[in-house]
Amino acid sequence: MRCPWPALRLARAMRVAEEALIVSDDPAAPREIDALAAEQGWSVVEEATAIGAGLRIRRRR
């Protein structure tokens, strides 16, 4: 997904989910997702996937 779709889809998914995994080929996505997560109070962890690097986002408890 290209900018701004990863961050927009993450925001939508996190309305109902406790965590989400985002895999994107957009070089700006990690920076945008980190900013969104910081704003929302979510944690972000880099994670390897079968198709490349991803970001696992979780709600902080």
TIVO-2410 file (N, C-alpha, C; in nm, 3 decimals):
# residues 61
REC num residu      c1      c2      c3 atome chaine
REC   1      M   0.085  -0.118   0.000     N      A
REC   1      M   0.000   0.000   0.000    CA      A
REC   1      M   0.089   0.124   0.000     C      A
REC   2      R   0.047   0.222  -0.069     N      A
REC   2      R   0.121   0.347  -0.074    CA      A
REC   2      R   0.055   0.452   0.014     C      A
REC   3      C   0.133   0.548   0.051     N      A
REC   3      C   0.095   0.657   0.138    CA      A
REC   3      C  -0.032   0.725   0.087     C      A
REC   4      P  -0.128   0.761   0.164     N      A
REC   4      P  -0.141   0.745   0.309    CA      A
REC   4      P  -0.218   0.620   0.350     C      A
REC   5      W  -0.238   0.526   0.259     N      A
REC   5      W  -0.323   0.411   0.287    CA      A
REC   5      W  -0.282   0.329   0.409     C      A
REC   6      P  -0.154   0.299   0.431     N      A
REC   6      P  -0.122   0.217   0.549    CA      A
REC   6      P  -0.172   0.280   0.679     C      A
REC   7      A  -0.149   0.408   0.698     N      A
REC   7      A  -0.193   0.475   0.821    CA      A
REC   7      A  -0.345   0.483   0.828     C      A
REC   8      L  -0.410   0.510   0.718     N      A
REC   8      L  -0.557   0.518   0.718    CA      A
REC   8      L  -0.620   0.382   0.748     C      A
REC   9      R  -0.567   0.278   0.687     N      A
REC   9      R  -0.622   0.144   0.713    CA      A
REC   9      R  -0.592   0.100   0.855     C      A
REC  10      L  -0.477   0.136   0.907     N      A
REC  10      L  -0.446   0.105   1.046    CA      A
REC  10      L  -0.544   0.173   1.140     C      A
REC  11      A  -0.570   0.301   1.119     N      A
REC  11      A  -0.664   0.374   1.204    CA      A
REC  11      A  -0.801   0.308   1.202     C      A
REC  12      R  -0.845   0.267   1.085     N      A
REC  12      R  -0.975   0.201   1.074    CA      A
REC  12      R  -0.974   0.065   1.146     C      A
REC  13      A  -0.870  -0.012   1.127     N      A
REC  13      A  -0.862  -0.145   1.190    CA      A
REC  13      A  -0.857  -0.135   1.342     C      A
REC  14      M  -0.787  -0.036   1.392     N      A
REC  14      M  -0.770  -0.024   1.537    CA      A
REC  14      M  -0.895   0.029   1.607     C      A
REC  15      R  -0.997   0.066   1.532     N      A
REC  15      R  -1.124   0.103   1.596    CA      A
REC  15      R  -1.183  -0.015   1.671     C      A
REC  16      V  -1.159  -0.136   1.619     N      A
REC  16      V  -1.219  -0.255   1.680    CA      A
REC  16      V  -1.116  -0.359   1.723     C      A
REC  17      A  -0.993  -0.348   1.678     N      A
REC  17      A  -0.891  -0.449   1.706    CA      A
REC  17      A  -0.802  -0.409   1.823     C      A
REC  18      E  -0.746  -0.509   1.889     N      A
REC  18      E  -0.647  -0.485   1.994    CA      A
REC  18      E  -0.508  -0.472   1.935     C      A
REC  19      E  -0.487  -0.534   1.819     N      A
REC  19      E  -0.358  -0.523   1.751    CA      A
REC  19      E  -0.375  -0.544   1.602     C      A
REC  20      A  -0.275  -0.498   1.527     N      A
REC  20      A  -0.278  -0.512   1.381    CA      A
REC  20      A  -0.135  -0.527   1.331     C      A
REC  21      L  -0.119  -0.596   1.219     N      A
REC  21      L   0.010  -0.609   1.153    CA      A
REC  21      L   0.001  -0.539   1.019     C      A
REC  22      I   0.089  -0.443   0.997     N      A
REC  22      I   0.091  -0.367   0.872    CA      A
REC  22      I   0.219  -0.403   0.796     C      A
REC  23      V   0.203  -0.446   0.672     N      A
REC  23      V   0.316  -0.471   0.582    CA      A
REC  23      V   0.295  -0.379   0.463     C      A
REC  24      S   0.395  -0.296   0.435     N      A
REC  24      S   0.380  -0.197   0.329    CA      A
REC  24      S   0.512  -0.181   0.253     C      A
REC  25      D   0.503  -0.152   0.124     N      A
REC  25      D   0.622  -0.123   0.045    CA      A
REC  25      D   0.649   0.027   0.037     C      A
REC  26      D   0.572   0.105   0.108     N      A
REC  26      D   0.587   0.250   0.108    CA      A
REC  26      D   0.697   0.289   0.207     C      A
REC  27      P   0.805   0.352   0.161     N      A
REC  27      P   0.913   0.389   0.252    CA      A
REC  27      P   0.872   0.490   0.359     C      A
REC  28      A   0.765   0.564   0.338     N      A
REC  28      A   0.719   0.662   0.436    CA      A
REC  28      A   0.626   0.600   0.541     C      A
REC  29      A   0.577   0.480   0.517     N      A
REC  29      A   0.478   0.419   0.608    CA      A
REC  29      A   0.527   0.405   0.751     C      A
REC  30      P   0.649   0.355   0.777     N      A
REC  30      P   0.691   0.342   0.917    CA      A
REC  30      P   0.688   0.474   0.993     C      A
REC  31      R   0.732   0.581   0.930     N      A
REC  31      R   0.732   0.712   0.995    CA      A
REC  31      R   0.589   0.759   1.024     C      A
REC  32      E   0.499   0.741   0.927     N      A
REC  32      E   0.360   0.782   0.946    CA      A
REC  32      E   0.290   0.697   1.051     C      A
REC  33      I   0.317   0.567   1.050     N      A
REC  33      I   0.254   0.478   1.147    CA      A
REC  33      I   0.307   0.506   1.287     C      A
REC  34      D   0.439   0.532   1.300     N      A
REC  34      D   0.494   0.569   1.430    CA      A
REC  34      D   0.427   0.696   1.484     C      A
REC  35      A   0.406   0.794   1.398     N      A
REC  35      A   0.343   0.919   1.441    CA      A
REC  35      A   0.198   0.895   1.484     C      A
REC  36      L   0.124   0.816   1.408     N      A
REC  36      L  -0.015   0.785   1.443    CA      A
REC  36      L  -0.020   0.708   1.574     C      A
REC  37      A   0.068   0.611   1.590     N      A
REC  37      A   0.070   0.530   1.712    CA      A
REC  37      A   0.104   0.616   1.834     C      A
REC  38      A   0.199   0.706   1.820     N      A
REC  38      A   0.234   0.795   1.931    CA      A
REC  38      A   0.116   0.883   1.969     C      A
REC  39      E   0.046   0.933   1.870     N      A
REC  39      E  -0.071   1.018   1.894    CA      A
REC  39      E  -0.182   0.942   1.966     C      A
REC  40      Q  -0.199   0.813   1.931     N      A
REC  40      Q  -0.307   0.732   1.987    CA      A
REC  40      Q  -0.266   0.654   2.112     C      A
REC  41      G  -0.137   0.653   2.145     N      A
REC  41      G  -0.090   0.578   2.261    CA      A
REC  41      G  -0.073   0.430   2.235     C      A
REC  42      W  -0.048   0.391   2.110     N      A
REC  42      W  -0.028   0.251   2.074    CA      A
REC  42      W   0.120   0.220   2.074     C      A
REC  43      S   0.156   0.093   2.095     N      A
REC  43      S   0.295   0.051   2.084    CA      A
REC  43      S   0.320  -0.005   1.944     C      A
REC  44      V   0.443   0.011   1.896     N      A
REC  44      V   0.481  -0.036   1.763    CA      A
REC  44      V   0.606  -0.121   1.776     C      A
REC  45      V   0.602  -0.240   1.717     N      A
REC  45      V   0.717  -0.331   1.718    CA      A
REC  45      V   0.741  -0.379   1.576     C      A
REC  46      E   0.867  -0.369   1.530     N      A
REC  46      E   0.901  -0.423   1.399    CA      A
REC  46      E   0.897  -0.575   1.405     C      A
REC  47      E   0.848  -0.635   1.298     N      A
REC  47      E   0.833  -0.781   1.294    CA      A
REC  47      E   0.860  -0.832   1.153     C      A
REC  48      A   0.935  -0.941   1.143     N      A
REC  48      A   0.960  -1.003   1.013    CA      A
REC  48      A   0.839  -1.085   0.973     C      A
REC  49      T   0.802  -1.077   0.846     N      A
REC  49      T   0.692  -1.158   0.792    CA      A
REC  49      T   0.744  -1.236   0.672     C      A
REC  50      A   0.665  -1.324   0.620     N      A
REC  50      A   0.705  -1.404   0.504    CA      A
REC  50      A   0.728  -1.318   0.380     C      A
REC  51      I   0.665  -1.201   0.375     N      A
REC  51      I   0.679  -1.116   0.256    CA      A
REC  51      I   0.760  -0.990   0.281     C      A
REC  52      G   0.822  -0.979   0.396     N      A
REC  52      G   0.904  -0.863   0.426    CA      A
REC  52      G   0.882  -0.812   0.567     C      A
REC  53      A   0.939  -0.697   0.595     N      A
REC  53      A   0.927  -0.638   0.728    CA      A
REC  53      A   0.787  -0.581   0.748     C      A
REC  54      G   0.741  -0.589   0.870     N      A
REC  54      G   0.610  -0.535   0.904    CA      A
REC  54      G   0.616  -0.463   1.037     C      A
REC  55      L   0.509  -0.400   1.072     N      A
REC  55      L   0.496  -0.331   1.200    CA      A
REC  55      L   0.374  -0.387   1.272     C      A
REC  56      R   0.395  -0.435   1.393     N      A
REC  56      R   0.283  -0.484   1.475    CA      A
REC  56      R   0.248  -0.371   1.571     C      A
REC  57      I   0.121  -0.330   1.566     N      A
REC  57      I   0.071  -0.220   1.648    CA      A
REC  57      I  -0.024  -0.279   1.751     C      A
REC  58      R  -0.006  -0.238   1.878     N      A
REC  58      R  -0.091  -0.289   1.986    CA      A
REC  58      R  -0.140  -0.173   2.071     C      A
REC  59      R  -0.260  -0.193   2.121     N      A
REC  59      R  -0.312  -0.098   2.220    CA      A
REC  59      R  -0.235  -0.120   2.349     C      A
REC  60      R  -0.201  -0.013   2.415     N      A
REC  60      R  -0.137  -0.026   2.546    CA      A
REC  60      R  -0.244  -0.046   2.649     C      A
REC  61      R  -0.218  -0.133   2.741     N      A
REC  61      R  -0.318  -0.164   2.845    CA      A
REC  61      R  -0.291  -0.091   2.971     C      A
***
